[in-house]
Amino acid sequence: MKHNRARPSDRRDLKIQLGLDRRVLSYITNELGKNPNVEEGGKYVGYLLPASDSRLRDYGFDPSAQVMVITDFLPSGPNATRSAVELQPDGEYQERLFRQVEKMDREIEHVGTWHSHHCNGLQTLSSGDLVGYLRTVNRAEYRLDYFLASLVTRLPQGASDQGWIDHYLFVRGDEEYYKINHMIKFIDWRTVFGRITGHSIDIGARPVRLPAEKDTTSVANLTSDVWYEMAQNRKILADDKRFFTERFNGAVTATRRGKSITLIGRTGPVTISMTYPSEPGTSQVTVSVRRDDVVTLEISSELKWRRLAMTAALAAAADII
C-alpha cells in the first residue's frame, strides 16, 4: 500500500456522512489556548449510526448512508511531548480515559484524531501523519472502516472565524485519503463524558494570541532549561520546518531524543537531518547525510551558519542519489 500521496483526493461519493457536535471546535480552541506555541491534539470519540436514528432526523443526512458522529475528544495528556514541531500524545493516559468512557457507554468508538500545525506553518498533513493514519484505519483491531483526521493550520480569531481547521477521511483498504470539509455537518450532540475529558462546560470559541517574537518575559524564556522551549528557538524550528517541507516536498519528520529535536527530510534512499542544541545558551547544530541508514557526511556548525551546512549536505546528497 502506498503511503506517500502528496495531496488528498476530492472524491465525493463516499458512503459515510459526518456530524460534529458544534461544541467540539470550542474545546479544541481551548486546548490550543493553554499553550499556543506548541503542537496540540486529541483523540476523537463518537459513534457510527444509521442515518435513520431519530436523534439525527433534523440534520438532512442521506438515509441510505451511515453517519459518523463526533461528540468529544480525549486530550493529549499530562505526559505528552509537545514542541513547535512535534506532538507525542500520552498514550497510556488516553487509553485509561477511553476505558472510563467505554464503561459509561459501550457503543462509544475511537473515530479519529485532531492535531495542530498552527505554530510551524505547515498547511497539510505530514508524511508521518499519513503513514500513521493509513496504518490505523487498516489495523484489524480498529473497529471502523473510516478514520477522521482534523488539522488546525492557524489559530482562529473568534467564534465566527472559518478556514482554520481542515478535515480528512481515511478509508480502510484505500490508498488515497480525502479532504471532506464540505461533508461536515454541525449538530447538537453534547458530550456526556465531560467529567472525564474536562469538556463539560461550553466554553465558546475565543481568540488566542501567539507571543511576540521578541517577547523575553514569557515563563518559558525565564525558566526553561530546554533549548526548543525558548521563544526565539521555537521560531527557528518553525522557519526550518517550513524550509524542510518545501525542499523535501512534505517528506519531513521531527523527532526528539532527550532534550534534542531533529528534523529529517527524505529524498529517495537519502535522508538529511539537522539536530538542534539541547541546552539554552549552546549554538551547535549537526547536519547529517545518510544513505540506507549509513552516515556518508556529518557537519557540525554554528546555528547561524546552519543553512550553509544544509547547502553542503544537499550537494552531497545529489552526488550519492
Secondary structure as UniProt FT lines:
FT   STRAND          16..21
FT   TURN            22..23
FT   HELIX           24..34
FT   TURN            36..37
FT   STRAND          41..50
FT   TURN            51..52
FT   HELIX           54..56
FT   TURN            57..60
FT   TURN            63..64
FT   STRAND          66..75
FT   TURN            78..79
FT   STRAND          81..83
FT   TURN            84..85
FT   STRAND          86..88
FT   HELIX           91..104
FT   TURN            106..107
FT   STRAND          109..116
FT   TURN            118..121
FT   HELIX           127..137
FT   TURN            140..141
FT   STRAND          146..152
FT   TURN            159..160
FT   STRAND          165..171
FT   TURN            172..173
FT   STRAND          177..179
FT   HELIX           181..183
FT   STRAND          184..187
FT   HELIX           194..197
FT   TURN            213..214
FT   HELIX           219..223
FT   HELIX           227..229
FT   HELIX           231..247
FT   TURN            248..250
FT   STRAND          252..257
FT   TURN            258..259
FT   STRAND          260..267
FT   TURN            268..269
FT   STRAND          270..275
FT   TURN            280..281
FT   STRAND          284..291
FT   TURN            292..293
FT   STRAND          294..302
FT   HELIX           303..305
FT   HELIX           306..320
//
